[in-house]
């Protein structure tokens, strides 16, 4: 069966510091990968999407970037965090139409 | 652009009773997918049920079933025999059947918080 991992689970970072969140998927190959952000009490907003190694599509321009160095690895990064980057970040994978989510990373920027 | 509306911010149900969560959506597309996800306090999004728009038959997964009304653009979730573990945020989501890339994204509603009481 497929599993999806995210780390760290929780992160507290100062404004202006860099960020790296990692997502890995096991038990499947060539998955579509997604990064979503959830603000407090709201639904999810798509940030990035990837169909393969090195292929990244951005949904909204912002202070974040994504990379896919390996087939089942998806990384969310920032060079300098803003207060507005605080939130809950979820990674998801799919082969066809259904997306399955990881446990998420809670990011607090102070 | 597609939108998803959940008009019930909070709902409450007694254990063993039945509750229905509402969801409406707006789209000009004829083929799409609809989902209900559950987000417990751990905040992991868990797939509850999925419906293909081209299927007239309502999807069912154990105690969870949907009432899909395509013409009315309505997609409600019924939870039967509610259990304490059903307490969570429930999100309705839409996915186009067309396109790839970011066109394959899920569009979420704002969620309904379900409380289950003894």
Interface residues (C-beta under 8 A of the other chain):
Chain A: X32 X34 X36 X38 X41 X42 X43 X44 X46 X49 X51 X57 X58 X59 X88 X90 X92 X94 X97 X98 X99 X100 X101 X102 X103 X104 X106
Chain B: X4 X33 X35 X37 X42 X43 X44 X45 X46 X47 X50 X91 X93 X95 X97 X100 X101 X102 X104 X105 X106 X108 X109 X110 X111
